[in-house]
């Protein structure tokens, strides 16, 4: 067993902020990603003061101990933006070549969602603005390698799957929209605008429906990537349930990587509507698309 407990002082400070000392002010592990064959990167909520460390999995002297020697390296890195503060908040993460890509909340209240890359060379994050992320619930993240033989992997892309409150339409209730977002591993951020922000961030709506039954499955529950040498390309399998007319049904929809990339590479953009008193808040942009195309992979630029 491995223990990573919260100090009594941190528990007390957490309780002073109105959280439950018995259930919330503990250390819930939320990030557990492999760094290499003998090391895990681990982050915990740590009584609403998220913290990260390295867990050594290397085999110790089996002659004397006859077991694996597991221990933390004691780096105690700040987990803000890597791990949620609240154990009940949604989160996702993936380790890509030693850099953590995560979708989580950036503050104590959980009101600032963020998709970020934690890197000593070029850390990046999303802008804190509704068009980027609007009350998201993060589900899944993974990297898709463009070329397995490319040691640099600058053309690799990281995909995030999540739900968020609709920004396209306004309803009396919060209509949830399932999304897939993409960022590029080679993204270095902007030179003038969008400094330390993603320049390759794009998101698109996931559609999963059964038109003949008038059923729309918009509550994304989980995602799995199927890949292998027998496939021409990776396939995303997503599990959905309906938000409306919920009759205990669920659905699995599949999305080929090429179909997702086609939307990001040639799909229409959306812009905020100018018509007031309308339930439609975003409309399709039909103007001339700038060059280079917004969201295209670049190695630094605006």
C-alpha positions in Angstrom: 0.0 0.0 0.0 1.0 3.6 -0.7 -0.1 6.4 1.5 -0.2 10.0 0.4 -2.1 11.8 3.2 -3.1 15.4 3.8 -1.6 17.2 6.7 -3.9 18.2 9.5 -3.0 21.9 8.9 -4.2 21.6 5.3 -7.4 19.8 6.4 -8.1 22.6 8.9 -7.6 25.3 6.3 -9.8 23.4 3.8 -12.6 23.1 6.5 -12.4 26.8 7.2 -13.3 27.4 3.6 -16.6 25.5 4.1 -15.5 22.1 2.8 -16.2 18.8 4.6 -13.2 17.7 6.6 -14.4 14.1 6.5 -15.2 13.8 2.8 -13.8 16.7 0.8 -10.6 17.7 2.6 -8.7 14.6 1.7 -6.3 13.7 -1.1 -8.1 12.1 -4.0 -5.8 10.9 -6.8 -7.0 12.4 -10.1 -4.0 12.2 -12.4 -2.1 8.9 -12.8 0.0 9.0 -16.0 3.1 7.0 -17.0 6.3 9.0 -17.5 8.4 6.0 -18.4 8.7 2.3 -17.7 9.7 3.0 -14.0 7.9 6.2 -13.1 4.3 7.5 -12.8 3.2 11.1 -12.6 0.6 11.5 -9.9 -1.6 14.4 -8.9 -4.1 14.6 -6.0 -6.7 17.1 -4.8 -4.8 17.5 -1.5 -7.6 19.2 0.5 -8.4 21.7 -2.3 -4.6 22.5 -2.8 -3.8 20.2 -5.7 -0.3 18.7 -5.7 1.7 16.5 -8.0 4.7 14.2 -7.6 6.6 11.3 -9.2 6.0 7.8 -8.1 9.0 5.4 -8.5 8.0 1.9 -9.7 11.5 0.5 -10.1 12.1 -2.9 -8.7 14.2 -2.8 -5.5 16.6 -5.5 -4.3 14.3 -8.5 -4.6 16.9 -10.7 -2.7 16.3 -8.8 0.5 12.9 -7.3 0.1 11.1 -9.7 -2.2 8.8 -7.0 -3.4 8.6 -3.8 -5.5 9.9 -0.7 -3.7 7.4 2.1 -4.4 7.9 5.6 -3.2 7.3 9.3 -4.0 10.3 11.4 -5.0 9.1 14.3 -2.9 9.0 16.9 -5.7 5.7 18.4 -4.5 4.8 20.3 -7.7 1.9 22.7 -7.8 -1.0 20.8 -9.2 -3.0 23.9 -10.2 -4.3 23.5 -13.7 -3.2 19.9 -13.8 -5.6 18.4 -11.3 -9.0 19.6 -10.0 -9.3 21.3 -6.6 -12.6 19.5 -5.9 -12.7 15.7 -6.1 -16.2 16.0 -7.6 -15.1 18.1 -10.5 -14.6 16.5 -13.9 -11.1 16.2 -15.3 -9.0 14.3 -17.9 -5.4 14.1 -18.8 -2.8 12.4 -21.0 1.0 12.3 -20.9 2.6 13.0 -24.2 6.4 12.7 -24.4 6.9 13.8 -20.8 4.4 16.7 -21.0 1.0 16.6 -19.3 -2.0 17.7 -21.3 -5.0 18.2 -19.0 -8.6 19.4 -19.0 -9.7 20.5 -15.5 -10.5 23.6 -13.5 -7.9 26.3 -12.6 -9.3 27.7 -9.4 -10.8 26.8 -6.0 -14.4 27.5 -7.1 -14.1 25.4 -10.2 -15.4 28.4 -12.3 -12.3 28.7 -14.6 -12.1 25.7 -16.9 -8.8 25.1 -18.7 -7.2 22.8 -21.3 -3.5 23.1 -20.9 0.0 21.7 -21.6 2.5 21.7 -18.7 5.9 22.0 -20.2 9.2 23.6 -19.0 9.7 24.8 -22.6 6.3 26.0 -23.9 3.4 25.8 -21.4 0.1 26.7 -23.1 -3.5 27.0 -22.0 -6.9 28.0 -23.3 -8.2 31.6 -22.9 -10.7 32.1 -20.0 -13.6 33.0 -22.2 -17.0 31.4 -23.0 -16.3 30.9 -26.7 -13.4 28.7 -25.7 -15.0 26.6 -22.9 -18.4 27.1 -21.3 -18.9 25.1 -18.1 -17.3 22.0 -19.6 -17.4 18.5 -18.2 -14.2 16.8 -19.3 -14.5 13.2 -20.4 -11.4 11.9 -22.2 -8.1 12.9 -23.8 -5.6 11.1 -26.0 -2.8 11.7 -28.5 -2.9 10.6 -32.1 0.5 10.1 -33.6 0.8 11.1 -37.3 3.9 9.1 -37.8 5.1 6.4 -35.3 8.6 6.6 -36.7 8.9 10.4 -36.1 10.9 10.9 -32.9 10.0 14.6 -32.6 6.3 14.1 -33.2 5.7 17.8 -33.9 2.7 16.9 -36.2 1.0 14.9 -33.5 -2.4 16.1 -32.2 -4.1 15.8 -28.8 -7.9 15.4 -28.8 -10.1 16.3 -25.9 -13.7 15.1 -25.5 -16.1 16.9 -23.2 -19.6 18.3 -22.8 -20.3 22.0 -22.3 -23.3 24.3 -22.0 -24.5 25.4 -25.4 -23.2 28.7 -26.7 -25.1 28.3 -30.0 -28.6 28.4 -28.5 -30.3 29.8 -25.5 -32.8 27.7 -23.6 -34.7 27.9 -20.3 -32.4 25.1 -19.2 -28.8 24.3 -19.8 -28.6 22.4 -23.1 -25.4 20.3 -23.1 -23.4 19.9 -26.3 -20.8 17.1 -26.8 -17.6 18.4 -28.2 -14.2 17.2 -29.5 -11.4 19.7 -29.4 -8.0 19.4 -30.9 -4.6 21.0 -30.2 -1.3 20.4 -31.9 1.8 19.1 -30.1 4.0 21.5 -32.2 2.0 24.6 -31.1 4.3 27.2 -29.5 1.7 29.8 -28.7 1.3 33.3 -30.3 4.1 35.8 -30.7 2.1 38.9 -30.0 -1.5 38.0 -29.3 -2.3 34.6 -27.6 1.0 34.5 -25.9 1.2 31.3 -23.9 -2.2 30.4 -25.3 -3.1 27.8 -27.9 -3.1 29.0 -31.5 -4.2 25.5 -32.7 -7.2 25.1 -30.5 -10.4 24.1 -32.4 -13.6 22.4 -31.3 -16.5 20.9 -33.1 -19.8 19.4 -32.1 -20.3 15.7 -31.9 -23.6 14.5 -33.4 -25.1 11.2 -32.4 -28.8 10.8 -33.1 -31.4 8.4 -34.3 -33.6 10.5 -36.7 -36.3 7.9 -37.3 -37.0 7.9 -33.5 -36.5 11.6 -33.0 -33.8 10.8 -30.5 -30.7 13.0 -29.9 -28.0 11.5 -27.8 -26.1 14.5 -26.5 -24.8 13.5 -23.0 -21.3 12.1 -23.6 -20.4 9.5 -21.1 -17.1 7.9 -22.3 -14.7 7.6 -25.3 -12.4 4.9 -26.5 -9.9 5.0 -29.3 -9.6 1.9 -31.4 -6.3 1.7 -33.3 -4.1 -1.0 -34.7 -2.1 -2.2 -37.7 -5.3 -3.9 -39.1 -7.1 -0.5 -39.3 -6.5 2.2 -41.9 -6.9 4.9 -39.3 -7.9 5.3 -35.6 -11.6 5.3 -34.8 -13.2 7.1 -31.8 -16.0 5.2 -30.2 -18.2 7.4 -27.9 -21.0 6.4 -25.5 -24.0 8.7 -25.2 -27.3 9.1 -23.4 -30.0 11.6 -24.2 -30.6 14.7 -22.1 -34.2 15.0 -23.2 -36.8 12.2 -23.5 -34.5 10.0 -21.4 -36.1 6.6 -21.6 -33.1 4.6 -20.3 -31.5 4.3 -23.7 -27.9 4.7 -24.7 -26.0 4.8 -28.0 -22.5 4.2 -29.3 -21.4 6.4 -32.2 -18.1 5.9 -34.1 -16.1 8.7 -35.7 -13.2 8.0 -38.1 -10.1 10.2 -37.5 -10.3 11.4 -41.1 -13.9 12.6 -40.6 -12.9 14.6 -37.5 -9.9 16.1 -39.3 -12.0 17.0 -42.3 -14.2 19.1 -40.1 -11.2 20.8 -38.5 -9.4 21.4 -41.8 -12.3 22.4 -44.0 -15.4 22.9 -41.8 -17.3 26.1 -41.4 -16.5 28.4 -38.5 -19.2 29.9 -36.2 -19.5 33.5 -35.1 -21.7 35.3 -32.6 -25.0 36.4 -33.9 -25.8 40.1 -34.3 -29.6 39.8 -34.1 -30.9 40.7 -30.7 -33.8 38.9 -29.0 -32.9 35.7 -30.7 -32.5 32.2 -29.2 -29.7 31.6 -31.7 -26.5 33.1 -30.3 -24.0 31.7 -32.8 -24.4 31.5 -36.6 -22.2 30.1 -39.4 -19.5 32.4 -40.7 -19.7 32.7 -44.5 -16.9 35.3 -45.0 -13.5 34.8 -46.4 -11.4 32.5 -44.3 -8.0 34.0 -43.4 -4.7 32.4 -44.5 -3.2 30.6 -42.7 -6.4 29.0 -41.6 -7.2 29.7 -37.9 -6.4 26.7 -35.8 -3.9 25.3 -38.3 -0.8 23.7 -36.9 2.0 26.3 -36.6 5.3 26.5 -34.8 4.6 29.9 -33.2 2.8 32.8 -34.7 -0.4 34.9 -34.7 
